[in-house]
């Protein structure tokens, strides 16, 4: 039974697919940020170790919010690392780069995730999905602040 206040099934599916891409980026970024937290070294160790922890904790919490929004739209959330990798626009780093390179890579990955979020917002706007827009706008603000902070450290 549906009402005339609901989004169309096609709209829900499109929004859920866009959110799945955001979830893929977020999950891969979470894992990378957590690994960099464990392995960072150098003059800025303490600062970066603490910042990366704040970031990976935020990313982890957001994965649940994004996945639950996908479920609220009536679709199943991706749940395997292989699926997250296939959805993500960012890639793993199995190495241990220098602390400056970690920052550069995380800046680039956060910027890629911002682009994915902006695309998902456009999809949600097209289909009148205000709840997803609200969720995504919050994520956008958080990531843009993190990008600014990381860029400030590299100056």
MDAnalysis code that builds the backbone (N, CA, C; Angstrom):
import MDAnalysis as mda
import numpy as np

u = mda.Universe.empty(465, n_residues=155, atom_resindex=np.repeat(np.arange(155), 3), trajectory=True)
u.add_TopologyAttr("name", ["N", "CA", "C"] * 155)
u.add_TopologyAttr("resid", np.arange(1, 156))
u.add_TopologyAttr("resname", ["UNK", "UNK", "UNK", "UNK", "UNK", "UNK", "UNK", "UNK", "UNK", "UNK", "UNK", "UNK", "UNK", "UNK", "UNK", "UNK", "UNK", "UNK", "UNK", "UNK", "UNK", "UNK", "UNK", "UNK", "UNK", "UNK", "UNK", "UNK", "UNK", "UNK", "UNK", "UNK", "UNK", "UNK", "UNK", "UNK", "UNK", "UNK", "UNK", "UNK", "UNK", "UNK", "UNK", "UNK", "UNK", "UNK", "UNK", "UNK", "UNK", "UNK", "UNK", "UNK", "UNK", "UNK", "UNK", "UNK", "UNK", "UNK", "UNK", "UNK", "UNK", "UNK", "UNK", "UNK", "UNK", "UNK", "UNK", "UNK", "UNK", "UNK", "UNK", "UNK", "UNK", "UNK", "UNK", "UNK", "UNK", "UNK", "UNK", "UNK", "UNK", "UNK", "UNK", "UNK", "UNK", "UNK", "UNK", "UNK", "UNK", "UNK", "UNK", "UNK", "UNK", "UNK", "UNK", "UNK", "UNK", "UNK", "UNK", "UNK", "UNK", "UNK", "UNK", "UNK", "UNK", "UNK", "UNK", "UNK", "UNK", "UNK", "UNK", "UNK", "UNK", "UNK", "UNK", "UNK", "UNK", "UNK", "UNK", "UNK", "UNK", "UNK", "UNK", "UNK", "UNK", "UNK", "UNK", "UNK", "UNK", "UNK", "UNK", "UNK", "UNK", "UNK", "UNK", "UNK", "UNK", "UNK", "UNK", "UNK", "UNK", "UNK", "UNK", "UNK", "UNK", "UNK", "UNK", "UNK", "UNK", "UNK", "UNK", "UNK", "UNK", "UNK", "UNK"])
u.atoms.positions = np.array([
    [0.838, -1.165, 0.000],
    [0.000, 0.000, 0.000],
    [0.893, 1.243, 0.000],
    [0.680, 2.142, -0.917],
    [1.473, 3.363, -0.948],
    [0.538, 4.564, -0.901],
    [1.082, 5.673, -0.509],
    [0.294, 6.901, -0.463],
    [0.887, 7.904, -1.442],
    [0.170, 8.961, -1.658],
    [0.643, 9.948, -2.623],
    [1.732, 10.855, -2.051],
    [2.136, 10.652, -0.797],
    [3.219, 11.450, -0.234],
    [4.570, 10.753, -0.370],
    [4.560, 9.525, -0.825],
    [5.801, 8.770, -0.941],
    [6.487, 9.030, -2.278],
    [7.774, 8.789, -2.283],
    [8.541, 8.842, -3.519],
    [8.161, 7.636, -4.373],
    [8.409, 7.747, -5.651],
    [8.173, 6.610, -6.530],
    [9.201, 5.514, -6.241],
    [8.869, 4.297, -6.624],
    [9.807, 3.185, -6.452],
    [11.096, 3.459, -7.218],
    [10.965, 4.039, -8.404],
    [12.150, 4.358, -9.205],
    [13.011, 5.393, -8.496],
    [12.363, 6.388, -7.879],
    [13.088, 7.413, -7.138],
    [13.809, 6.845, -5.930],
    [13.120, 5.969, -5.203],
    [13.733, 5.327, -4.042],
    [14.954, 4.520, -4.463],
    [14.804, 3.768, -5.540],
    [15.913, 2.935, -6.022],
    [17.097, 3.801, -6.456],
    [16.827, 4.879, -7.183],
    [17.898, 5.775, -7.641],
    [18.629, 6.397, -6.451],
    [17.869, 6.825, -5.458],
    [18.474, 7.430, -4.266],
    [19.283, 6.400, -3.488],
    [18.756, 5.194, -3.358],
    [19.481, 4.133, -2.648],
    [20.779, 3.776, -3.377],
    [20.746, 3.738, -4.693],
    [21.963, 3.452, -5.462],
    [23.002, 4.557, -5.275],
    [22.560, 5.804, -5.262],
    [23.480, 6.921, -5.037],
    [24.064, 6.848, -3.629],
    [23.233, 6.521, -2.659],
    [23.703, 6.372, -1.278],
    [24.669, 5.199, -1.138],
    [24.465, 4.134, -1.896],
    [25.378, 2.984, -1.853],
    [26.782, 3.391, -2.296],
    [26.864, 4.285, -3.272],
    [28.181, 4.782, -3.704],
    [28.827, 5.610, -2.600],
    [28.026, 6.416, -1.918],
    [28.547, 7.182, -0.780],
    [29.016, 6.219, 0.306],
    [28.248, 5.172, 0.551],
    [28.625, 4.180, 1.551],
    [29.924, 3.480, 1.159],
    [30.084, 3.150, -0.105],
    [31.323, 2.527, -0.574],
    [32.526, 3.422, -0.322],
    [32.425, 4.686, -0.715],
    [33.519, 5.631, -0.463],
    [33.787, 5.776, 1.031],
    [32.731, 5.888, 1.799],
    [32.867, 6.106, 3.236],
    [33.549, 4.916, 3.905],
    [33.176, 3.715, 3.520],
    [33.751, 2.525, 4.145],
    [35.230, 2.364, 3.787],
    [35.561, 2.550, 2.515],
    [36.970, 2.434, 2.104],
    [37.794, 3.537, 2.770],
    [37.238, 4.749, 2.841],
    [37.931, 5.852, 3.509],
    [38.092, 5.570, 5.002],
    [37.088, 4.988, 5.616],
    [37.180, 4.601, 7.030],
    [38.361, 3.652, 7.247],
    [38.445, 2.591, 6.447],
    [39.513, 1.604, 6.629],
    [40.894, 2.222, 6.420],
    [41.015, 3.057, 5.396],
    [42.302, 3.686, 5.117],
    [42.689, 4.635, 6.253],
    [41.743, 5.431, 6.713],
    [42.026, 6.382, 7.789],
    [42.411, 5.648, 9.064],
    [41.741, 4.542, 9.340],
    [42.054, 3.750, 10.538],
    [43.464, 3.163, 10.426],
    [43.809, 2.641, 9.266],
    [45.151, 2.080, 9.067],
    [46.219, 3.171, 9.195],
    [45.948, 4.354, 8.655],
    [46.907, 5.451, 8.785],
    [47.033, 5.871, 10.256],
    [45.968, 5.837, 10.989],
    [46.003, 6.119, 12.436],
    [46.972, 5.159, 13.135],
    [46.891, 3.894, 12.801],
    [47.760, 2.899, 13.423],
    [49.227, 3.098, 13.053],
    [49.476, 3.543, 11.824],
    [50.829, 3.487, 11.278],
    [51.527, 4.822, 11.083],
    [50.903, 5.924, 11.445],
    [51.534, 7.226, 11.251],
    [52.775, 7.359, 12.136],
    [53.779, 8.035, 11.599],
    [55.029, 8.294, 12.324],
    [55.491, 9.709, 12.001],
    [56.466, 10.173, 12.750],
    [57.099, 11.445, 12.411],
    [56.795, 12.561, 13.387],
    [57.249, 13.771, 12.994],
    [57.148, 14.951, 13.861],
    [55.714, 15.243, 14.292],
    [54.770, 14.988, 13.437],
    [53.362, 15.297, 13.733],
    [52.593, 14.076, 14.231],
    [53.315, 13.102, 14.746],
    [52.663, 11.844, 15.132],
    [51.425, 12.061, 15.983],
    [51.585, 12.726, 17.112],
    [50.470, 12.836, 18.054],
    [49.284, 13.564, 17.433],
    [49.548, 14.660, 16.769],
    [48.486, 15.435, 16.124],
    [47.733, 14.589, 15.104],
    [48.487, 13.914, 14.244],
    [47.849, 13.115, 13.189],
    [47.184, 11.870, 13.753],
    [47.831, 11.229, 14.700],
    [47.253, 10.030, 15.318],
    [45.879, 10.368, 15.909],
    [45.791, 11.473, 16.620],
    [44.524, 11.881, 17.228],
    [43.513, 12.339, 16.170],
    [43.974, 13.096, 15.178],
    [43.051, 13.556, 14.133],
    [42.502, 12.384, 13.337],
    [43.357, 11.460, 12.957],
    [42.893, 10.303, 12.199],
    [41.895, 9.482, 13.020],
    [42.114, 9.395, 14.340],
    [41.156, 8.666, 15.177],
    [39.792, 9.360, 15.165],
    [39.779, 10.673, 15.317],
    [38.513, 11.420, 15.251],
    [37.815, 11.165, 13.919],
    [38.604, 11.176, 12.840],
    [38.030, 10.995, 11.511],
    [37.499, 9.584, 11.313],
    [38.276, 8.569, 11.688],
    [37.776, 7.210, 11.435],
    [36.567, 6.898, 12.310],
    [36.509, 7.439, 13.513],
    [35.330, 7.216, 14.356],
    [34.085, 7.856, 13.722],
    [34.239, 9.061, 13.215],
    [33.133, 9.734, 12.540],
    [32.699, 8.949, 11.296],
    [33.667, 8.505, 10.511],
    [33.340, 7.738, 9.307],
    [32.607, 6.446, 9.669],
    [33.082, 5.763, 10.717],
    [32.448, 4.513, 11.133],
    [30.988, 4.744, 11.502],
    [30.735, 5.776, 12.309],
    [29.359, 6.071, 12.714],
    [28.492, 6.419, 11.507],
    [29.060, 7.102, 10.557],
    [28.268, 7.514, 9.389],
    [27.902, 6.335, 8.499],
    [28.715, 5.265, 8.506],
    [28.362, 4.110, 7.669],
    [27.017, 3.541, 8.085],
    [26.761, 3.515, 9.385],
    [25.492, 2.991, 9.883],
    [24.329, 3.883, 9.451],
    [24.498, 5.185, 9.574],
    [23.444, 6.122, 9.175],
    [23.114, 5.992, 7.686],
    [24.155, 5.882, 6.873],
    [23.950, 5.782, 5.421],
    [23.263, 4.464, 5.083],
    [23.749, 3.373, 5.665],
    [23.155, 2.058, 5.388],
    [21.695, 2.008, 5.843],
    [21.404, 2.592, 6.985],
    [20.020, 2.593, 7.464],
    [19.118, 3.438, 6.569],
    [19.656, 4.491, 5.987],
    [18.848, 5.289, 5.051],
    [18.548, 4.469, 3.792],
    [19.518, 3.707, 3.331],
    [19.289, 2.826, 2.176],
    [18.163, 1.844, 2.497],
    [18.189, 1.282, 3.697],
    [17.143, 0.342, 4.109],
    [15.789, 1.034, 4.208],
    [15.775, 2.277, 4.710],
    [14.520, 3.024, 4.818],
    [13.913, 3.283, 3.438],
    [14.750, 3.305, 2.420],
    [14.273, 3.482, 1.048],
    [13.814, 2.160, 0.440],
    [13.917, 1.072, 1.203],
    [13.411, -0.214, 0.742],
    [14.406, -1.068, -0.005],
    [15.666, -0.684, 0.023],
    [16.708, -1.461, -0.661],
    [17.645, -2.075, 0.372],
    [18.410, -3.070, -0.056],
    [19.395, -3.675, 0.823],
    [20.708, -2.902, 0.727],
    [21.335, -2.697, 1.875],
    [22.624, -2.016, 1.920],
    [23.730, -3.003, 1.563],
    [24.730, -2.551, 0.810],
    [25.864, -3.432, 0.533],
    [26.549, -3.797, 1.843],
    [27.100, -5.009, 1.904],
    [27.672, -5.439, 3.168],
    [28.945, -6.244, 3.064],
    [29.599, -6.231, 1.924],
    [30.874, -6.944, 1.814],
    [31.947, -5.969, 1.351],
    [33.177, -6.270, 1.749],
    [34.261, -5.386, 1.344],
    [34.399, -5.357, -0.180],
    [34.215, -6.485, -0.826],
    [34.299, -6.518, -2.292],
    [33.259, -5.579, -2.912],
    [32.053, -5.564, -2.361],
    [31.006, -4.672, -2.877],
    [31.364, -3.214, -2.606],
    [31.879, -2.925, -1.405],
    [32.283, -1.552, -1.103],
    [33.363, -1.083, -2.075],
    [34.339, -1.932, -2.332],
    [35.409, -1.567, -3.266],
    [34.854, -1.303, -4.663],
    [33.889, -2.104, -5.089],
    [33.340, -1.921, -6.437],
    [32.523, -0.635, -6.538],
    [31.957, -0.181, -5.440],
    [31.156, 1.044, -5.430],
    [32.001, 2.301, -5.234],
    [33.147, 2.152, -4.593],
    [33.948, 3.306, -4.187],
    [34.710, 3.934, -5.347],
    [34.864, 5.230, -5.257],
    [35.686, 5.951, -6.239],
    [37.120, 6.088, -5.741],
    [37.379, 5.686, -4.502],
    [38.727, 5.755, -3.949],
    [39.291, 4.349, -3.797],
    [40.591, 4.263, -3.727],
    [41.262, 2.968, -3.701],
    [42.029, 2.769, -2.406],
    [42.238, 1.510, -2.068],
    [43.049, 1.127, -0.914],
    [44.490, 1.581, -1.092],
    [45.194, 1.639, 0.015],
    [46.638, 1.807, -0.001],
    [47.181, 0.763, 0.962],
    [47.822, -0.250, 0.424],
    [48.337, -1.326, 1.270],
    [49.709, -1.002, 1.829],
    [50.284, 0.115, 1.417],
    [51.588, 0.517, 1.925],
    [51.466, 1.380, 3.161],
    [52.611, 1.885, 3.591],
    [52.664, 2.803, 4.725],
    [53.410, 4.051, 4.256],
    [52.669, 5.015, 3.723],
    [53.312, 6.236, 3.237],
    [53.802, 7.128, 4.383],
    [54.583, 8.128, 4.044],
    [55.015, 9.112, 5.040],
    [53.787, 9.858, 5.561],
    [53.950, 10.530, 6.682],
    [52.818, 11.245, 7.262],
    [52.286, 12.323, 6.320],
    [53.172, 13.039, 5.625],
    [52.703, 14.044, 4.660],
    [51.951, 13.395, 3.504],
    [52.435, 12.253, 3.054],
    [51.742, 11.554, 1.968],
    [50.402, 10.999, 2.446],
    [50.334, 10.559, 3.680],
    [49.045, 10.131, 4.247],
    [48.046, 11.279, 4.171],
    [48.490, 12.462, 4.589],
    [47.607, 13.632, 4.534],
    [47.169, 13.929, 3.108],
    [48.110, 13.944, 2.184],
    [47.767, 14.234, 0.778],
    [46.753, 13.211, 0.242],
    [46.981, 11.954, 0.567],
    [46.081, 10.904, 0.084],
    [44.699, 11.022, 0.720],
    [44.655, 11.297, 2.006],
    [43.356, 11.448, 2.670],
    [42.626, 12.708, 2.203],
    [43.361, 13.757, 1.908],
    [42.732, 14.956, 1.332],
    [42.088, 14.594, 0.001],
    [42.833, 13.928, -0.851],
    [42.319, 13.529, -2.161],
    [41.108, 12.604, -2.030],
    [41.178, 11.650, -1.114],
    [40.084, 10.698, -0.922],
    [38.850, 11.368, -0.330],
    [39.050, 12.288, 0.605],
    [37.918, 13.032, 1.145],
    [37.287, 13.898, 0.061],
    [38.111, 14.498, -0.805],
    [37.575, 15.299, -1.903],
    [36.783, 14.430, -2.876],
    [37.265, 13.224, -3.146],
    [36.526, 12.298, -4.013],
    [35.189, 11.924, -3.378],
    [35.198, 11.703, -2.077],
    [33.960, 11.371, -1.371],
    [32.995, 12.548, -1.400],
    [33.510, 13.761, -1.285],
    [32.668, 14.955, -1.401],
    [31.996, 14.993, -2.771],
    [32.745, 14.675, -3.812],
    [32.147, 14.653, -5.164],
    [31.043, 13.597, -5.253],
    [31.266, 12.441, -4.666],
    [30.245, 11.390, -4.654],
    [29.008, 11.860, -3.898],
    [29.222, 12.527, -2.786],
    [28.104, 13.046, -1.989],
    [27.335, 14.099, -2.781],
    [28.034, 15.002, -3.437],
    [27.347, 16.044, -4.220],
    [26.487, 15.422, -5.328],
    [26.992, 14.376, -5.946],
    [26.220, 13.674, -6.967],
    [24.979, 13.023, -6.356],
    [25.148, 12.430, -5.177],
    [24.010, 11.798, -4.497],
    [22.979, 12.840, -4.073],
    [23.440, 14.018, -3.657],
    [22.509, 15.093, -3.308],
    [21.694, 15.493, -4.530],
    [22.342, 15.593, -5.681],
    [21.623, 15.943, -6.916],
    [20.554, 14.895, -7.228],
    [20.884, 13.626, -7.057],
    [19.908, 12.554, -7.286],
    [18.752, 12.678, -6.302],
    [19.071, 12.906, -5.033],
    [18.031, 13.033, -4.016],
    [17.142, 14.247, -4.285],
    [17.731, 15.347, -4.731],
    [16.942, 16.541, -5.069],
    [15.999, 16.253, -6.230],
    [16.510, 15.536, -7.210],
    [15.706, 15.196, -8.390],
    [14.464, 14.393, -8.004],
    [14.579, 13.577, -6.966],
    [13.480, 12.697, -6.572],
    [12.761, 13.156, -5.306],
    [13.091, 14.341, -4.815],
    [12.406, 14.882, -3.646],
    [12.673, 14.123, -2.357],
    [13.872, 13.618, -2.210],
    [14.240, 12.834, -1.034],
    [14.940, 13.735, -0.007],
    [14.139, 14.491, 0.724],
    [14.674, 15.448, 1.683],
    [15.463, 14.785, 2.806],
    [15.050, 13.615, 3.237],
    [15.761, 12.930, 4.324],
    [17.190, 12.578, 3.907],
    [17.354, 12.091, 2.679],
    [18.709, 11.784, 2.204],
    [19.518, 13.060, 2.016],
    [18.867, 14.112, 1.522],
    [19.563, 15.394, 1.355],
    [20.090, 15.868, 2.699],
    [19.279, 15.779, 3.739],
    [19.686, 16.207, 5.074],
    [20.891, 15.400, 5.562],
    [20.823, 14.095, 5.439],
    [21.918, 13.225, 5.849],
    [23.199, 13.572, 5.084],
    [23.079, 13.703, 3.775],
    [24.241, 13.943, 2.924],
    [24.838, 15.333, 3.135],
    [24.001, 16.316, 3.392],
    [24.497, 17.661, 3.637],
    [25.341, 17.695, 4.907],
    [24.920, 16.966, 5.927],
    [25.713, 16.869, 7.143],
    [27.060, 16.220, 6.894],
    [27.066, 15.157, 6.107],
    [28.325, 14.488, 5.764],
    [29.234, 15.427, 4.979],
    [28.655, 16.155, 4.046],
    [29.420, 17.088, 3.220],
    [30.120, 18.120, 4.100],
    [29.401, 18.691, 5.031],
    [29.962, 19.703, 5.923],
    [31.117, 19.131, 6.747],
    [30.943, 17.936, 7.274],
    [31.985, 17.297, 8.077],
    [33.237, 17.040, 7.259],
    [33.081, 16.488, 6.065],
    [34.252, 16.170, 5.242],
    [34.966, 17.420, 4.776],
    [34.223, 18.460, 4.418],
    [34.864, 19.699, 3.982],
    [35.678, 20.321, 5.112],
    [35.203, 20.218, 6.344],
    [35.960, 20.717, 7.491],
    [37.234, 19.896, 7.678],
    [37.135, 18.576, 7.525],
    [38.311, 17.730, 7.675],
    [39.353, 18.022, 6.593],
    [38.898, 18.256, 5.381],
    [39.813, 18.609, 4.288],
    [40.560, 19.892, 4.635],
    [39.830, 20.894, 5.094],
    [40.439, 22.169, 5.469],
    [41.503, 21.960, 6.555],
    [41.182, 21.159, 7.567],
    [42.135, 20.938, 8.656],
    [43.390, 20.219, 8.165],
    [43.215, 19.205, 7.331],
    [44.385, 18.472, 6.823],
    [45.237, 19.350, 5.929],
    [44.610, 20.160, 5.087],
    [45.377, 21.076, 4.230],
    [46.144, 22.083, 5.064],
    [45.558, 22.522, 6.171],
    [46.225, 23.490, 7.041],
    [47.477, 22.900, 7.670],
    [47.485, 21.627, 7.965],
    [48.659, 20.973, 8.544],
    [49.807, 20.935, 7.530],
    [49.475, 20.758, 6.254],
    [50.521, 20.655, 5.226],
    [51.158, 21.995, 4.861],
    [50.544, 23.101, 5.262],
    [51.115, 24.420, 4.915],
    [52.396, 24.696, 5.664],
])
